[in-house]
Amino acid sequence: MTNHWNDIANSDCVLIMGSNAAENHPISFKWVLRAKDKGATLIHVDPRFTRTSGLCHHHVGLRPGSDIAFLGGMIKYILDNKLYFEEYVREYTNAPLVVNKKYGFKNGLFAGFDAKKAAYDKKAWAFELDDKGVPVRDASFKNPRCVLNLLRGHYKRYSIAAVAKATGTPAKDLETVYKAFAATGRPDKAGTILYAMGWTQHTYGVQNIRTMSMVQLLLGNIGVAGGGVNALRGESNVQGSTDHGLLSSSFPGYLAGPTSAHATLADYNATTPKSADPMSVNWWQHRPKYMASLIKSFFPALSPEEGYSLLPRVDAGKSLLDYYWQSVFHKMGQGEIKGLFAWGMNPACSGPNSNKHRQAMTKLDWLVNVNLFDNETGSFWRGPGMDPAQIKTEVFLLPCAVSIEKEGSVSNSGRWIQWRYAGPTPWGETKPDGDIMLELMEEIRKLYQQGGAFPEPVLQLGIDGWKEGHAFSPAKVAKIMNGYFTRDVKIGDKEYKAGEQVPNFVVLQADGSTASGNWLHSGAWTEKGNLMARQEHSQTEDQARIGLFPNWSFSWPANRRIIYNRASVDKNGKPWNPDKAVIAWDGNAWVGDIVDGGGGPGAKHPFIMQKDGFGAIYGPGCADGPFPEYYEPAESPFAKHDFSSQARSPVYYKAPGERLAVNDKKYPYIGTTYRVTEHWQTGLMTRRVPWLTEAEPQNFAELDPVLAKAKGIKNGDKVVLTSPRGKIECVAMVTPRLKPYTANGKTVHVIGTSWHFGWLVPEDGGDAANLLTAMVGDPNTGIPESKAFMVNIEKKAG
């Protein structure tokens, strides 16, 4: 989240899209209702009418996978009616910047596309630079190659009529949403967007989010109270996992991961973003300090240069997609991977094309399943269609403690890092994850002391710093995350002693004198103590007006509650909306939240993490284009669409040999997956709770009454869902919550199912919905497309 949970209450318009927040985030949804009580307009855009829809002023349906058409139409509506916040757009976004002459877009493809590599050369999308190396800027917006004019040109095809045809959303509903949300493009108004996996799990998931980010920048809704682009995480610490390097492309703190082209730390540091604009903070210029400190946290006895030589690096000649989940399991199926730690996950149910995942695990030599209970992954060898006598994989189960039995921090959706203390003692012989990791590393280290290939990373890893006595210490690790001084050092006029906690990331150094496991968490556990454990409600009158609560827990970065908050004031430091000021200049200092970047009013561009300092309406860093473009899902009822002749993203990930259904009469209906309130994730815990399985005992196929009548299916009938990859049996749930859509002149039906079930428990509960989904994904992140795929449905015989 750019903002935080309780800040939603400050919004004048809440748009919920790609999420069923009321059912999947029921406690946090209270902040949405607080906004409603204050007069905010609530809008839910979703293929299905849900409890979220019932609490909103407007529910607008759309065909699954057509979000970019919907949002692209909103961009055109805002531009055509000049509803954007002009001063904000001119001063704080890259709308006035001029793009170089190589840029172009034709028939669904951007300039720089290499058909053989199925990839873009992003150099064609670069900005034009002046003689000082600063992007050329046209504040008058007269240059035809300035971003705002390119934006107009790109989305001129996205008329309300064209969007209605693609999405199946009635034109009057589109205009209702566009008008309501665009009304927040005023200094005294703010709108927010809440999204979840309904946006991300597509072959263009990143661009779904980019499109809405562009809308928010046009309306001046980034950096302000009640605004932002806010991801609703699926569990309490998903944010923490991404903060600590979940993706293979990044290290903790979102540091760019090194590649084989960066042989030395100097080579890596040479790629540090540089800006020639004196007003650009370009915060990533400090990356060498953060990387050196990270390396010291890994290998305390080595210099940063020595430690760097021990870091894993991806192959510069390969796509990052080769290192993502779906590629890993494809290679596993080819026998290229010998062992798997399945830690806190259940890929036999959560992986797309789950049959392929299950078969891939038969090719392993060993599999270690670290989880609370046995699951479909640990028992894949005895699952449906398996012959244990033919499977060589040796499986180990390491039972771990549940969350309430462990001490440590969780980083919630709003970036608040909150400390939790352990409750009950771990059950039986189960152990907290940290203890399991520590004991494994101690035993592995003993083996490497006797010899082995490339032993230095194992032998030099600073695991002794993780311990309190002989046990794993969450507190010790949290202090390492914050950072400490490795030797006596003087920074400015301040002297620090070896072993002293660093006060914040500003003092981290590139010379090895500081260690920090994650620069973003620096400031969370200082010499003042564990700030993550704070539970104080105290705040100033200005802070209380918008509910910042700066003394409750710790929010990264730097305890800042709303990021890019310098964009909430004009160049004189005056808030756009004084009644909901995030920061303000009192003549001598900033008051309110922790300001983004240094200096007084007008001294710096507000978007400090962007190299050029501006909000990125134009995004030349994405793998699939600097502007989001509409493409059909990998599987679709349509072989083409009207926006261009390029039907599908030219760069999306597709596993080798994956069979897809496009305009296929065998699979005529759109399938989509979602959560229910009663179950969680793949159901590892909830499927074992009697009162929850009583409420939701079996997986279901939700379909509209029109389709049900045509197929001779009644509510409660046993049905079979099939796709090119597999089938599942479930119970029909016939409901008007789903309805047919008329898109591209064709009637389209949607069938929904939950993804919480698996064959192991409960009896007759049904198998995993991901047996149906395809191994295709977003080219930026590799996330699978689980929200739009093609299926058939039939009443089960007998």
Phi, psi and omega in degrees: 000137169287333180248221179204171191305304187287347176291340178303330181296343180274358187279149174265343178207124180248117177256119179250120186215134184072025183203146170245070193299323183297325181269328184261344173226058191296325180288313183291338182296347179300332181288329174295318180291330175296318177299319179299317179299331180274359177109005180290149173271129179252132182231132176240119177250113187198147178297341188235144174276120184235185176296329174298314179302319183294339180263357182260158177289327182227129166247127180234124181272155173208156178293133179306132178093001184254023186298320183294325174298314181301311184284327175298324175296325178293320177300313179299318180299316181295316181291314183298325183261009180047052180263004179282158181277095194299314182296317178298313182297318182291316188270332191242355178242172179272017178303323179280350184289147185260131181269146184294164188289346180285340182297143175193166178213128181208129175052044175085001181238138175273160176301149177093007182282132176250107185296326181292321180272349186051049182208160179259148167266106187290349179300333180291349184256007188290160175282155172281136184248150175274186185292349177261358180087014179262138178305135178293136186234131178241093183291346179275348182060031179268334181293126182295342180260009173288154189303319183298320180286325174295323178297314178302315181295321183293319186261012178294339178283345189268056177291163179301322179295317180292321180292317179300321180294320183283320187272336188080007179273128179303143183303322182294326178289321176300312182296325177299313180293313182301315182295316182295315184283323180294341178295348179275001180280041179235153181304328185264011180232160177210140175235149180233156176241133175244125182222164177213214187293343176299339174262319190284326187276067178216163177287000175221036185300317179299320181288333171304312183290322177301317183300316180289327176299321178295318176302314183294325177291320178299324183270357181073033186257012176255132180093355185253158175294134181081008181246210173095173173242112195237112179278131176264104185290149186281349174206171193292343184231020174300320177301319179297323181293321177290325177301330186256027170088043180299318183275149181292345181275353184223154172260171179310141182079019178061027173290136178300131180288140178289156177241175180296343177286345181257083186291328183233167177298325178297321177298316179297314182296335179293343178269005180299131180303137180234142178231137178267359181273116182296343179269355179271123178291323178044064188301334180291356172298340180272005183305320178304325179292319183288323179291317179299319180291324176296315180299318179295329177290330177283311189233078187300331185276352185251158172287160177305322180294318178293317180295325180301324182295345181261356184284146173291145179223141177280159181285121182297338181274358182246156173288146175300335178300336178295343184254359182272169188314305188295322177294321180300314181287330174296315180294325176300318179294338177270003179081014183274347181239130188261334183218155182218128165266110175263092190258108178067031181217171182218068186298340177294342177243328186271341182282141177295149187050062188301331175300320179293322177297315182294319178294324179300322182290343176289344182269356181282153169280321181212154177219126176253118181256108178259109184198173181289321183222169169298148178217184183296336178285311180295333181249024182304327186292343178244018181275184182304132176078006182259145174243101184307329182293340182260004185250126184270345189297127175268124186249135177239136174251121174252102183288130183246165181286155176278168189301321184287351178266003185238145173265149177152189184252154168232141177254113185278181183304327182273014178072013176278121178266113186243136183271133177243136177265151181292142176261252181294157173292139179310139185290133173054233181262010177293155182224151173299152183304318181300320178295321178297315180298315181298313181295321177299313182294325178295320179287321178296321179298319179301320179294318181288337175294340178269356180127169180146162180286130176051064185282341190303317180300325180285316184287331183269347181301131189279058184289340178297332178288349179275351193259150163240101192072239178255000186256157176292138182239107175302325180294317179298316180295320178298324178291325176293320177301315178300312180114153181212164178274131182273345178204167176297136183207151175244125180239114188065233178256016183248132178256138180235147181260151177302134181091348179286140177292139176288145181285332181188177184286348181297331183266001178297144187238159181264000186260008180090003181277354176227150174234139177204124181287345177193109186301329180295331181273358180294129187107352183277331177220090185257192175295343176281348179117195184275097182286344176292337183270002182293141178223048182258138179267358187296138176198161179287170179299318179295318180294323182292334182299328179242005175070053179284324181047061185291347181255015173255116182056207179219133181247126176277149355270144171062024184066025177281128185270328177233116184277156186060035185287348175295339177283357179272359179232160175279185185287355174260003179085010180270128180299141174300322180235093183302333181288340179228048183292132174272313172224163175202150178265121184267010182106334181233330185203166175277139176238156181107235179282172174287119187290146176281116178080165183265178176086168181275191182302138177072002183283329185223152170292146191281336186268081195290340179275349175274137184305319183268354173088005184245151173298134192269084168295321175258124187239086185284007180264349183284150181290337188244021172127151181283339170241141173296137179233146182284129171225153173289155171302164179303321172249134187200157173288351187239135177276346180206172176216175189268351185284330177195177177273358178267102188293318184235161178306130182285353186234010183291158180278136174221124179297140179305133177081001182291127179270132183237152179251115178234119182049047186255121182295338178289333183228079190270355188245148178278125174263148175211153180243154177202177180262163168237161182297326189282343181233165187220131180052225181276012173081014183308314181270314189288331180289352178257004181258114189304317185287338176280319177288337173293322180285321179226082188280339186216155172290158186223162170241113181269125181218158184280158183299329181294313179294318181301317180296317181296328182264000181068034183252134177248158178303129180095350177294149170282131181230165177238124173261133180230153173219177178299351187247340183178190180212156173222150173258137180204184183258134179288134173238100183271119187208143176285002174299331171257149180218157175291148175246144173257106183232136180052037177074015185229142175281128184237128177255147179244135176240125181253149176210154180273160182249024187268355191254164177200167189288343190288307178212151351282171178297131181064022178283338182102160182263182189291135176298334182286359167297340183267331190282163187257152175275074175227157183195176180291137182286347179269324187237341183080003182297139184285159179265086183262358186256358177205109178208168187254138183219171166235161178222137177219149173292134182293132180295142176080000000 
